Amino acid sequence: MSFTKQEVIDIIRENRDELDPKLRLRAHEERKKFYGNSVYVRGLIEFTNYCRNNCKYCGIRGGNVNVSRYRLTKEQILECCRTGYELGFRTFVLQGGDDPQITDDEICDIVSAIKSEYPDCAVTLSIGERSRDVYKAYFDAGTDRYLLRHETADNGHYNKLHPKEMSFEIRKRCLYDLKDIGFQVGAGFMVGSPYQTDENLAQDIMFLQELQPHMVGIGPFIPHKDTEFKDFSAGTLNMTLVMLCITRLALPKVLLPATTALGTINPRGREEGLLCGANVVMPNLSPTGVRHDYSLYDGKICMGDEAAECISCLGKRVETVGFKLDFSRGDHCEM
C-alpha cells in the first residue's frame, strides 16, 4: 500500500509508546505473502575501515584519530568468501568506509575474482558515493547489488548529520544512478538520530516509495564515544520496529534486514525485527582480529564470534520465532 506523509506521521504517533500488535501482524503477514518463512543470509565482509568522510555519527569517520585502521588484501577477502561458501553462503556483502587508497580498478578486480571462483553467488558492494561511470564499471565487473543508505531524506536534517561537503541531493543522485544501471539497490535510514522529527521519518518513507529500492536497511541510531554525538540517546527498539512495519507495508516485496544494531540495543532485537516484517540477516565473515576496529557505533555484538559459531547461534534464534535460514542468493521478489 502507499502512504501519505500525514498517514505515516499518524502511525508513528499512535505507536510511539508501544507497538500495536495489529500493525506488527499486518507487516508479518505481508512479508509471508512474498517470502514465506525464509530469512535470507548474507555474509558480511568489512574489508576496510579507512574513510575520507566525516559523518558526524560514525565511529570510523576520517577525523577519528583513535581508530586502529586496517585494509584487507584481495586474498584475505577471498579467504573470507571461501569460509562463507563452505558454510553455505551464496551472497557476499563487501562493506567498507569510503577508502581513498583502494582504486576502482582494484574493487573491480576483487569482484571479478569472487564471481570467477563463485559464479553461483551474488556480490554486494557498500562503499559509498561514486560517479555513474564508476558504478557502471562495478556492475560490469559482476556486482549484483549496491547498498547506500540515504540516512535521512530531509535536506535540513541531512546537513545536521554530515559535513558540508556532503549533500542529500548527491546521495539521491547516486541511488537513482545505481537503479538505472541495473543494480539491485539498497537504501535505508537511522531511527532516533540526533535532531530527527516524526516528519523526518515520514519523509524517509515518502522517499522510499518514490525510489522503490530492492532493499532497505533500517537500524536505530547508536552513539559512538569518539563522535560529537556521543552524548545523544540511542534510538529505541520500539520506534525502529514501527518503522520496519511501515516500510514492509509501503514496499511489500522489499528485502528488509533485521540489523546487528537492533540486536545491539536489545538482546532479542533481531527476532523482534523478523516479527515486524524483516527477512534478511547479515552474519559477519570478517576476520575476528579486525572486527573490533570496524566500530560504527559502541557496543556492537558478535565482535569475536567465528563465522560458524555465529551462524549456528543465529539459526537457533531465528527458529525460536518461527522462521528458517535460507542460504540461497535471496534475490528481490519480482512476482
PAROLO-147034 format. One record per residue (C-alpha): residue in three letters; x, y, z. Coordinates in steps of 0.1 Angstrom, whole numbers, plus 5000, padded with zeros to 4 digits. Layout:
BEGIN
[ALA, [X, Y, Z]],
...
//
This chain:
BEGIN
[MET, [5000, 5000, 5000]],
[SER, [5010, 5036, 4995]],
[PHE, [5011, 5060, 5024]],
[THR, [5007, 5098, 5025]],
[LYS, [5032, 5117, 5047]],
[GLN, [5004, 5125, 5072]],
[GLU, [4994, 5089, 5074]],
[VAL, [5029, 5079, 5084]],
[ILE, [5031, 5106, 5110]],
[ASP, [4998, 5094, 5125]],
[ILE, [5010, 5058, 5127]],
[ILE, [5043, 5069, 5143]],
[ARG, [5025, 5089, 5170]],
[GLU, [4999, 5062, 5176]],
[ASN, [5026, 5036, 5182]],
[ARG, [5053, 5058, 5199]],
[ASP, [5050, 5043, 5233]],
[GLU, [5041, 5007, 5223]],
[LEU, [5038, 4989, 5190]],
[ASP, [5002, 4980, 5182]],
[PRO, [5001, 4941, 5177]],
[LYS, [4978, 4947, 5148]],
[LEU, [5004, 4967, 5130]],
[ARG, [5030, 4940, 5137]],
[LEU, [5007, 4913, 5124]],
[ARG, [4999, 4932, 5092]],
[ALA, [5036, 4936, 5084]],
[HIS, [5043, 4899, 5093]],
[GLU, [5015, 4887, 5070]],
[GLU, [5027, 4910, 5042]],
[ARG, [5063, 4895, 5042]],
[LYS, [5049, 4859, 5044]],
[LYS, [5029, 4866, 5013]],
[PHE, [5061, 4870, 4992]],
[TYR, [5088, 4853, 5012]],
[GLY, [5071, 4828, 5034]],
[ASN, [5092, 4820, 5065]],
[SER, [5125, 4823, 5048]],
[VAL, [5152, 4846, 5062]],
[TYR, [5179, 4852, 5037]],
[VAL, [5215, 4851, 5049]],
[ARG, [5242, 4875, 5037]],
[GLY, [5279, 4871, 5045]],
[LEU, [5292, 4905, 5056]],
[ILE, [5329, 4912, 5049]],
[GLU, [5340, 4945, 5064]],
[PHE, [5371, 4949, 5043]],
[THR, [5384, 4984, 5051]],
[ASN, [5377, 5009, 5079]],
[TYR, [5396, 5038, 5062]],
[CYS, [5372, 5066, 5053]],
[ARG, [5377, 5100, 5037]],
[ASN, [5343, 5113, 5051]],
[ASN, [5335, 5128, 5084]],
[CYS, [5299, 5118, 5090]],
[LYS, [5291, 5131, 5125]],
[TYR, [5276, 5099, 5138]],
[CYS, [5301, 5074, 5125]],
[GLY, [5329, 5058, 5146]],
[ILE, [5352, 5052, 5116]],
[ARG, [5349, 5088, 5103]],
[GLY, [5381, 5101, 5088]],
[GLY, [5387, 5125, 5116]],
[ASN, [5387, 5099, 5144]],
[VAL, [5423, 5095, 5154]],
[ASN, [5415, 5068, 5179]],
[VAL, [5406, 5042, 5153]],
[SER, [5431, 5014, 5145]],
[ARG, [5429, 5013, 5107]],
[TYR, [5430, 4982, 5086]],
[ARG, [5425, 4972, 5050]],
[LEU, [5421, 4935, 5039]],
[THR, [5440, 4923, 5009]],
[LYS, [5423, 4907, 4980]],
[GLU, [5435, 4872, 4992]],
[GLN, [5421, 4879, 5027]],
[ILE, [5387, 4888, 5012]],
[LEU, [5387, 4857, 4990]],
[GLU, [5395, 4836, 5021]],
[CYS, [5365, 4851, 5039]],
[CYS, [5344, 4841, 5009]],
[ARG, [5358, 4806, 5010]],
[THR, [5349, 4802, 5046]],
[GLY, [5314, 4815, 5039]],
[TYR, [5309, 4793, 5008]],
[GLU, [5318, 4762, 5028]],
[LEU, [5292, 4773, 5054]],
[GLY, [5266, 4776, 5026]],
[PHE, [5266, 4814, 5020]],
[ARG, [5256, 4824, 4985]],
[THR, [5257, 4862, 4989]],
[PHE, [5287, 4882, 5000]],
[VAL, [5285, 4918, 5011]],
[LEU, [5317, 4938, 5008]],
[GLN, [5313, 4968, 5031]],
[GLY, [5338, 4995, 5039]],
[GLY, [5345, 5031, 5045]],
[ASP, [5350, 5054, 5016]],
[ASP, [5387, 5044, 5013]],
[PRO, [5407, 5068, 4992]],
[GLN, [5436, 5043, 4988]],
[ILE, [5416, 5015, 4971]],
[THR, [5413, 5022, 4934]],
[ASP, [5382, 5015, 4914]],
[ASP, [5402, 4990, 4893]],
[GLU, [5411, 4971, 4925]],
[ILE, [5375, 4969, 4935]],
[CYS, [5365, 4956, 4901]],
[ASP, [5393, 4931, 4903]],
[ILE, [5382, 4918, 4937]],
[VAL, [5346, 4915, 4925]],
[SER, [5357, 4897, 4893]],
[ALA, [5377, 4873, 4913]],
[ILE, [5348, 4864, 4936]],
[LYS, [5324, 4859, 4907]],
[SER, [5350, 4838, 4889]],
[GLU, [5355, 4815, 4919]],
[TYR, [5318, 4815, 4929]],
[PRO, [5297, 4821, 4899]],
[ASP, [5265, 4810, 4917]],
[CYS, [5269, 4837, 4943]],
[ALA, [5257, 4873, 4945]],
[VAL, [5281, 4901, 4953]],
[THR, [5270, 4933, 4970]],
[LEU, [5291, 4964, 4975]],
[SER, [5286, 4991, 5001]],
[ILE, [5314, 5016, 4998]],
[GLY, [5297, 5050, 4994]],
[GLU, [5292, 5076, 4968]],
[ARG, [5308, 5073, 4933]],
[SER, [5303, 5087, 4898]],
[ARG, [5279, 5069, 4875]],
[ASP, [5308, 5057, 4853]],
[VAL, [5324, 5041, 4883]],
[TYR, [5292, 5024, 4893]],
[LYS, [5288, 5011, 4858]],
[ALA, [5323, 4996, 4860]],
[TYR, [5315, 4979, 4892]],
[PHE, [5283, 4965, 4876]],
[ASP, [5302, 4953, 4845]],
[ALA, [5327, 4935, 4868]],
[GLY, [5299, 4914, 4882]],
[THR, [5285, 4933, 4912]],
[ASP, [5248, 4924, 4916]],
[ARG, [5237, 4947, 4944]],
[TYR, [5247, 4980, 4959]],
[LEU, [5238, 4993, 4994]],
[LEU, [5239, 5030, 5000]],
[ARG, [5218, 5041, 5030]],
[HIS, [5204, 5076, 5025]],
[GLU, [5203, 5080, 5063]],
[THR, [5177, 5108, 5061]],
[ALA, [5156, 5122, 5032]],
[ASP, [5152, 5156, 5047]],
[ASN, [5178, 5181, 5034]],
[GLY, [5180, 5201, 5067]],
[HIS, [5183, 5170, 5088]],
[TYR, [5209, 5156, 5064]],
[ASN, [5231, 5187, 5068]],
[LYS, [5230, 5183, 5106]],
[LEU, [5243, 5148, 5104]],
[HIS, [5270, 5153, 5077]],
[PRO, [5299, 5176, 5069]],
[LYS, [5292, 5204, 5045]],
[GLU, [5310, 5186, 5016]],
[MET, [5281, 5160, 5015]],
[SER, [5246, 5166, 5005]],
[PHE, [5213, 5146, 5002]],
[GLU, [5210, 5156, 4966]],
[ILE, [5243, 5138, 4957]],
[ARG, [5232, 5108, 4977]],
[LYS, [5199, 5107, 4959]],
[ARG, [5216, 5111, 4925]],
[CYS, [5238, 5081, 4934]],
[LEU, [5208, 5059, 4943]],
[TYR, [5190, 5067, 4911]],
[ASP, [5222, 5061, 4890]],
[LEU, [5226, 5027, 4906]],
[LYS, [5190, 5017, 4899]],
[ASP, [5192, 5030, 4863]],
[ILE, [5224, 5010, 4857]],
[GLY, [5206, 4978, 4868]],
[PHE, [5218, 4970, 4903]],
[GLN, [5195, 4956, 4930]],
[VAL, [5196, 4988, 4951]],
[GLY, [5195, 4992, 4988]],
[ALA, [5187, 5025, 5007]],
[GLY, [5179, 5030, 5043]],
[PHE, [5179, 5053, 5074]],
[MET, [5186, 5056, 5111]],
[VAL, [5158, 5058, 5136]],
[GLY, [5163, 5081, 5165]],
[SER, [5193, 5100, 5151]],
[PRO, [5201, 5135, 5166]],
[TYR, [5175, 5162, 5157]],
[GLN, [5152, 5137, 5140]],
[THR, [5115, 5145, 5140]],
[ASP, [5084, 5125, 5131]],
[GLU, [5082, 5145, 5099]],
[ASN, [5118, 5134, 5090]],
[LEU, [5108, 5098, 5094]],
[ALA, [5077, 5102, 5073]],
[GLN, [5098, 5119, 5046]],
[ASP, [5120, 5088, 5046]],
[ILE, [5090, 5067, 5037]],
[MET, [5080, 5092, 5011]],
[PHE, [5114, 5089, 4995]],
[LEU, [5114, 5051, 4996]],
[GLN, [5080, 5050, 4979]],
[GLU, [5094, 5072, 4952]],
[LEU, [5127, 5054, 4948]],
[GLN, [5113, 5018, 4951]],
[PRO, [5145, 5002, 4962]],
[HIS, [5150, 4965, 4963]],
[MET, [5164, 4966, 4998]],
[VAL, [5160, 4989, 5028]],
[GLY, [5184, 4989, 5058]],
[ILE, [5168, 5003, 5090]],
[GLY, [5185, 5004, 5123]],
[PRO, [5185, 5025, 5155]],
[PHE, [5210, 5053, 5159]],
[ILE, [5236, 5042, 5185]],
[PRO, [5261, 5068, 5197]],
[HIS, [5299, 5063, 5194]],
[LYS, [5322, 5077, 5221]],
[ASP, [5345, 5093, 5196]],
[THR, [5319, 5114, 5178]],
[GLU, [5303, 5147, 5185]],
[PHE, [5270, 5128, 5191]],
[LYS, [5285, 5107, 5219]],
[ASP, [5261, 5122, 5245]],
[PHE, [5229, 5117, 5225]],
[SER, [5204, 5090, 5234]],
[ALA, [5202, 5059, 5212]],
[GLY, [5171, 5052, 5190]],
[THR, [5146, 5029, 5207]],
[LEU, [5137, 4993, 5198]],
[ASN, [5100, 5002, 5197]],
[MET, [5103, 5030, 5172]],
[THR, [5127, 5010, 5150]],
[LEU, [5101, 4982, 5149]],
[VAL, [5074, 5007, 5140]],
[MET, [5094, 5019, 5110]],
[LEU, [5101, 4983, 5099]],
[CYS, [5064, 4976, 5099]],
[ILE, [5056, 5008, 5079]],
[THR, [5084, 5000, 5054]],
[ARG, [5072, 4965, 5049]],
[LEU, [5036, 4977, 5042]],
[ALA, [5048, 5005, 5020]],
[LEU, [5071, 4982, 5000]],
[PRO, [5057, 4947, 5003]],
[LYS, [5084, 4929, 4983]],
[VAL, [5114, 4947, 4997]],
[LEU, [5144, 4929, 5013]],
[LEU, [5145, 4941, 5048]],
[PRO, [5173, 4932, 5072]],
[ALA, [5170, 4926, 5109]],
[THR, [5201, 4945, 5116]],
[THR, [5230, 4940, 5140]],
[ALA, [5222, 4974, 5155]],
[LEU, [5188, 4960, 5166]],
[GLY, [5205, 4931, 5183]],
[THR, [5229, 4956, 5200]],
[ILE, [5202, 4977, 5216]],
[ASN, [5182, 4947, 5227]],
[PRO, [5191, 4910, 5231]],
[ARG, [5160, 4900, 5212]],
[GLY, [5161, 4929, 5188]],
[ARG, [5167, 4909, 5156]],
[GLU, [5140, 4884, 5165]],
[GLU, [5116, 4912, 5171]],
[GLY, [5126, 4927, 5137]],
[LEU, [5118, 4895, 5120]],
[LEU, [5083, 4895, 5135]],
[CYS, [5078, 4931, 5122]],
[GLY, [5085, 4922, 5085]],
[ALA, [5122, 4918, 5083]],
[ASN, [5135, 4889, 5062]],
[VAL, [5173, 4892, 5060]],
[VAL, [5202, 4887, 5084]],
[MET, [5239, 4895, 5078]],
[PRO, [5263, 4875, 5099]],
[ASN, [5299, 4886, 5099]],
[LEU, [5325, 4868, 5078]],
[SER, [5353, 4893, 5085]],
[PRO, [5384, 4880, 5103]],
[THR, [5378, 4881, 5140]],
[GLY, [5410, 4901, 5145]],
[VAL, [5397, 4932, 5128]],
[ARG, [5360, 4932, 5138]],
[HIS, [5365, 4954, 5168]],
[ASP, [5381, 4980, 5146]],
[TYR, [5351, 4983, 5123]],
[SER, [5332, 5001, 5150]],
[LEU, [5305, 5023, 5135]],
[TYR, [5288, 5026, 5170]],
[ASP, [5295, 5015, 5205]],
[GLY, [5286, 4980, 5219]],
[LYS, [5283, 4962, 5185]],
[ILE, [5276, 4925, 5191]],
[CYS, [5292, 4894, 5175]],
[MET, [5327, 4911, 5176]],
[GLY, [5346, 4879, 5184]],
[ASP, [5324, 4850, 5172]],
[GLU, [5338, 4827, 5145]],
[ALA, [5315, 4826, 5114]],
[ALA, [5303, 4790, 5121]],
[GLU, [5295, 4798, 5157]],
[CYS, [5277, 4830, 5147]],
[ILE, [5255, 4813, 5121]],
[SER, [5247, 4784, 5144]],
[CYS, [5235, 4808, 5171]],
[LEU, [5216, 4829, 5146]],
[GLY, [5199, 4799, 5132]],
[LYS, [5186, 4788, 5166]],
[ARG, [5174, 4824, 5173]],
[VAL, [5155, 4826, 5140]],
[GLU, [5138, 4793, 5147]],
[THR, [5125, 4805, 5180]],
[VAL, [5102, 4830, 5163]],
[GLY, [5091, 4806, 5135]],
[PHE, [5115, 4813, 5107]],
[LYS, [5142, 4794, 5089]],
[LEU, [5175, 4805, 5075]],
[ASP, [5177, 4805, 5037]],
[PHE, [5213, 4804, 5023]],
[SER, [5203, 4809, 4986]],
[ARG, [5211, 4842, 4967]],
[GLY, [5179, 4856, 4981]],
[ASP, [5171, 4879, 4953]],
[HIS, [5144, 4906, 4954]],
[CYS, [5110, 4891, 4947]],
[GLU, [5096, 4902, 4913]],
[MET, [5063, 4884, 4915]],
//
